[in-house]
Amino acid sequence: MKASPIVGAGLGTSAPALAIPLIRDAAPHVEKLRACGAYPVRESRRWGVDRSSLYKVMNGYYRRSRPFISGEADFNSGLNFFFSNETDYPSAIDSIHGAGGASIGVGRNVPISYAAWQNAAHAYVIDKKFMIPMGFVPVYGSLLCMARSRAEMVSLMTGRPVDRHADCSEDSPERVCERAISRPFDPGFAGAVVSTLAGVVAGNSNMLRTSKVKVVLREWRSKLERTFSQRKRWEIEEDCPASVLTNRDAQGRGGVLSSELAFRQERELFLQGRITGVAQDMIIGGLDAIASDMRARGLALGAIYISNVEDVLLFNYLFDEKRVAERDMPARVQNYYDLYRGLAGLADAKDALIISAKKRKVTSVDVVARYVRRSIPLELDVDSATSAAKDFYRMRVDVALLKRLPLAERIDRLEKSIMSGPRFDAGMAVARSMFEGIPMDRSSIGRRLREEFGRLGLSRQAWWNEMFLSNLEELGVVV
């Protein structure tokens, strides 16, 4: 089959020609968009794409993404366009800012924001729910392409046309949203936006009818219009759409509405063809497929965002075994092992970073190779490696929970969670360090552990000592 250039790929790559129909025309509604002034009539040198350009950009996205549709994807996942509920994601931006390389992320808008701030050469948005990479992401990208500013993006999402000549570049995210939402609702304008977005999605999927997509988009727009209008909700509910998109760190770096720079960076990912959707399970083949494409593009990993995948796997598959049928446990354990094997396969770049979230509220950043070594001994067989990973993960969870206990209970509980068995002097020293918040020297505590293991006749292999010390380092107990 003859290879044809990917539309807007921007990387000089080619892909097999695919029989993808052109997006169905929304001509009756486009004139309303033009009349309202929020739909860019022509492609400018810097901002704005006309209708033809929009369709080319989004067809390019689908062409790049179709080879990554796997039989493991959840094709029954509901079609919705709600944003991520992660709230602490801006705290990781400083670590990945300008890192370059390839970006991989699971979920909805958060991986796109991370890829933009990373200045990723190419971004992969992966999710086993088919409708996220094949529904949400192209709608989100279309909104970015159709708008030329944050105010226009809010306008398109809420059905309230704004003055295209108003300068909101220096406004705070809250002010941008308030000014846009203060405009009167225009049903003709809102209908035109919905029809155009529905054409983007339904025109590239034989699984969806335009009418069905329109219904879901109208419901989504109505919810957005209500939540953007209720400023008090932003201060109460951190995961409401307006708050999620405006979240930012101390330097003002965050979601798409946090600044005009954030908006432009995310927009360019789509206009320059630097983003691909992956409708696969990250654990079952998804990371391997991405690694293969990265090699073909000559890219090394810059950063990967796994959200709370690790938590879900461990709590559902390992800790809460009553929820998993005994016959399913081998597959669950294998999945957990394969997650880290896949991550290890991506860690060719020495400084590649991994971003993980714990229960939506706490985001952490680490080097991928170190993260994998600390989490699981891949040199062991699957069952042994997973058993060790479970023990160390439990230790990390226990220590986090211990910080919430009354002071009188901490020392005893800390020792038990760190060392099972006899009362180790080294273990007590570690417990005191956690209790008092005074870090210990890594080499010193490592030497004491080896001495006590020998004195008590206990056998601990080198990998166990290294994992134990690495986890203490992550917890801030040793330096």
N, C-alpha and C positions, 0 to 999 in steps of 0.2 A: 504494500500500500504506500502510495507516495506521501511523503511527509510535507505538511504545510505549516508555515510559521504560526506560532501562537499569537493571537491578536494582543498587542500591547504587552508582550512578555517582557520586553526591556532587558532580557538577559541573552538575547541571541540564540534562544533555544528553539527546537522544533518538536512537534508532536504529530502522531498519526492523524490524518484528516478524519474527522468524525461527522457522521450524518446528524447534525444538530439543526433543527429547524430555526429559522430566524424568529425572534420574539414577535408575537402578534402585535399588530399596530394598534395603538391607542389614539389614533388621529383625532377622533371627535373631542377628546379631552385635552389633548396637547395645546390646542388653541386657548383653552381656558387657563392653562398654566402660563402660557405666554402673556395673556392679557393681565393676569395678576402680578406679573413681574418677578415671580420667584423662580420660574423655570428658565435656566439659561438658554437663550435663543441660539447662540452660536458658540463655538469653541474659541475661547480667548487664548492669548499667548500663555497665560498663567492659570486662570481659574475658569471654571464653567465648561460644561460639555453640552452639546446639542443632543437632540433625541437620537440621531444616528450614532453619535459617538457613545452615548450611554449604552445603546444596544450592543455595539461592538465590544465595549469594555466588559459587559456582563456575559456576553457569549464567550469571550475569552476566558473569563473565570470558570464557566461551566466546562469548557473544553479542557482546561488544565485539571479540573476536579474529577471529571468522569472516570478516568483510569483508576481513581482511588476509591471507587464504590465497591465495597466488599460484601460478600454474602453474610458476614458476621454483623453487618449494620442492622440497627433496629428500624425496619421499614414501617413498623406500626406506631412509631413515635408520633405524638400529636403535632399538628402544624400550629405553631404559635411563634410569636415574635417578641416574647418578653426578654428583658435584659438580664444579665447575670445578677446574682444576689451577693457576690463577693463585695465586701466593704473596705477591706484593708489593703487592697491591691496597690494603691499608689506608693506604699512604703517600700516596695521593691524596685521602684523605677530608678532610684539613684544608683543602685548596683549594676543595672543593665544599660544605663543611659549611654548611647553611642557605641555599644559593644560590637555591632555589626554581625556578620555571619548569618546563618539561617536561624529562624525563630519557629518554635513549635509550641502550640498551646491548645489546651482542651477547653471547650465551652463556647461562650458567645462573644460579647464585646471585649472582655478583658484581654484575651490573647491578641486581639487586634491592637488594642492600646499599647500593650507591651511591645509588640513588633514595631510599632511606629516609633516609640521612644528608643528602642534598641537600634533604630535605623537598619533594620534587617534587610539583607540582600534579597531574601525571599521568606515569606511567612506561610506556615502550614497550620490551618485551624482544623483540629481533629475532634470528632465526637462520634460515638457509636449510634447516637440518635440521628438518623438520616436527615431529618428536617432542620437540623442546626446548620451543617455545612451547605446543604442544598436549598434551604429556605431562609433561615434567619440571616446568614452572612450575606447572600446576594441582595436581600432587601436593605440591610444596613449599608452595604456598599453602594447601592443605587441612590439612597438618600444622601450619602456623602458626595456622590458625583453630581446629583441634581442641584445641590446647594453650593453656595460659594462662601458661606460664612456660618458661624454657629447659629446666628439668628435665623438664617434661612433654613437650617436643618431643623430647628425647633418648629419653625413655621410649617414645614412639610409634614412633620410628625403630628402636628396638632390641628392642621386645617385652618390656620389663621395667617393669611398672607401678610408679609411685612414690606416695608419700604426698602427696596433693593439698594437704594443709595445711602441709607443710614449707616453711619460708621459706628460699629459696636466693638471695634477691635480692642479697645482699652477697657471695656466694661468687665466687671466681675462675672463669673458664670451665672450667679443668681440674678444679676441685673439683666443679662442677656435673655434669660428665660422669662423674667417678669415683663420685659418690654415686648417680647414676641407674643406672650400669652395675653397681653392687654389688648391686642388687636381683635376685632370682631371675627367670629367664626364664619367662614364662607363655605357652604355645602357644595357649591360647584367646584371650588378649588380643591376641597378635601376629596371629592369624588374623582377628580382628575388625577390626583396623586395616587389614590388607591388603584385606579385602573392601570396606571403606568407600572406600578410596582407588581401588580398581579400579572401583567404581561411579561415582566422579567422572569418571574418564578414559573408560572404555568406554561409559558412558551418554551421553557427548557426542561420540562418534566412531563413524561407521558403518564405519570401517576396522579397528576393534579388537574382539575378543571379550573378555568379562570373564575367561574362563579364561586367555587368553594374558597379559593384564595381571597377573593374580594370580601367574603363574609368574615373571614378571620382577620383580615387587615382592618376592616371597619371596626371590629370589636377592639382590636389593639389600639387603633387611633383614638377611639372614645376613651379608653382607659388612660392613655397618655395625656389627652386633653384635660381630663379631670385631675390627674396627679400633678401635672405641671401648674395647674391653676391653684392648687392647695399648698401654698408655701409652708404652712404650719406642719404639714405632713413630713416635709423634708427634715425637720428638726426632731421628729418623733420616730419615724421609720427610716432607718439608714438604708434599707434596700429598696426604697421606692425609686422608680425609674429616674426621676429628676435628680435625686441625690447620687445615685450610682454613676450617672454620666458626668456629674460635676465634681466628684471626689478628686482631691488633689493633695500633694505633699506640701511641705513647707516652702518649696521653690515654685509652687503653682503647677507642677507637672502631674497629670492625671488623666481622667477620662476625656472623651471627645469634646465635651463642652467646657473643659477646664481652661482652655485658652485657644486663641486663633491658631497658634503654632500646633497644638495638639490636633485640632481639626484638620489643618492642612497636611500634617504628616500621615494621618490615617487615610485621608482622601487620596494621597499620592500612592499608597499601597495598591489601591484598586486601579487608578488611572494608569499607572506604570506596569500593571500586570505582575505585581510582586506578591500575590497572595493566592493560595490554593486551598480548597476545601477537601478534607479527607473524611469520608463517611465510613469509618472503620473503628473497631474496638482498639484502643491504644495498646491493650495487653495482647490481643490475639492478632498479631501480624501488622498492626498499624504502624508501629515504630519502625519495623523492618522495611515496610514499603516506603516510608519517608526517607529512611537512611539511603535506600537505593536511588531515589530521585535526587537526593542531595549530592551523592557521588557523581551522578550524571551531569549535574550542574556545576560540579567542582566546588561545592560549598562545604564548609565546616560548621558545626553547630555553634551558635553564639549563646542561646539560652532556650530552655524548655520550661513551660509552665504546666504542672500536672494537677493544679487545684488540690482537691482533697482526695484524689484517687487512692493514695496509700491508706488513709483512714478508712475509706469505704471497704477496701479489700481486707484489711486486718480485722476490723470490728465485725464485719458481716461474715467473713470466710473463716477467720481463725479464733477470735475471742468468743463470738456468740455462736458456737457450734450447734446449738439447739435449733437455730433458724435454718441450718443447712442440712439436708438429708445426708446420711452417712455415705450413701453411694456417690454423692456429688463432691465429697471432700477432696478426693485425689485431684479432680479437675480444678477445684478452687485453689488448692495449694500450688498446682502447676501454674495457674494464672499469675499468682503472686510472684513466683520465681521468675516467670517470663517477663514480668514488668521490669524487674531489675536487670535481667539479661538484655532486654531491649535498650534500657538506659545506658548500660555499659557499652553496647555496640555503637552508641551515638557519641561517646566521650572521646573521640579522636582528638578534638581540640583540647589542649591542656587546660585552658581556662574557661571552658564551657560551663555555664551556670544553670542551676535548676531552682525553680520557684515553686514552693508548695504552700498550701493553705491548710490550716487546722480549724475545722468547724467554722469556716467562713470569716472568722474574726482576726486570726493571726497569720500573717504571711512571713515566710522565712526564705532566705536565699543562701545557697551553698554551691560549691564546685561539684559538678556531676560525679566525677570519679570518686571524690571523697565521700559524697552522699551515699553512693552505692556501697563502697567498702564499709562504711559505718552501719549500713542497714542489713547487709546479708553477706555471708561468706560463699560466694558463687563457686568456689573451688570444691565445695562439698556436693554430695548428691542432693537431689531436690528435697527429700524429706528432712535430712539433717540440716540443710541450709535454711529451710523455712522454719524449722523448729527453733534454731538459734535466732533468726530474725524476729520471731514472735517474742522470745524472751527479752531481747534488747528493746524492742518497741514497747513492751509492757513496762520496762524500766523507765523509759522516757516519759510515758504517760503517767506512771506512778509519781515520778518526781514533780511533774507539773501539777498534779492534784495535791501533793503534799504541801505545796506552798499555800494552800487554802486552809490547812488545818490549824487548830490552836497550837501555840508554840510548844506546850508541854508534850504534845504527841509526836512532834516532828522527828526527834532524834531516833527514837525507837523504830518508828515506821520507816524512816530513811534507811536505816541499817538493813532492815528486812527486805526492802525493795531493791537494794543494791547488791547485797550478798546473801544468798541463801546458804544455810549451814552454820558452822561454828562462828563465834564472834571474832571477826578479823580486826586486828588493831588498825590495819590499813583501811578497812571498810569503815571503822568508826571515824578515822581521820577524814575520810571523804564525806561522811555524814556531817561532821562538824563544819567542814568547809561549805557545804550546801546550807547548813543552818545559819552560819555566821556571814555568808556571802563573801568569803575571802578565798580567792582562787589559789590552788596548789600548783606546785611545779610538776609538769607531766612526767619528766624523767625520774623525779624523786618518788612519786607515787607508784610508777611502774616498777621501779626497783623493789619497793616495799612489798608490792603484790607478789612478785616472783619469789622473794625470800619467804614470805608466809605460806605460799603454796608449797614450797619445798619443806618447810618445817612441819606442816600438817599432813605431808604425804599426799597432797592433791595433785592431780594431773590436769594442767590447763595448757592447751596448745597455743602456739604463737598467735594464730588468728583470733583466738578468744581474747587474749590480752590486748591486742591491737584494737579490736572492736570496742572493748570495754573502755579503753582510754579515749578513743575517738568520740564515743558517746558522752563521756564525762566532759570532754572539750566542748562539744556542742552545747551542753547544759551550762557551760561557764564555770565548771568546778575546777578544771585544770587548765593551765596555759603553757 
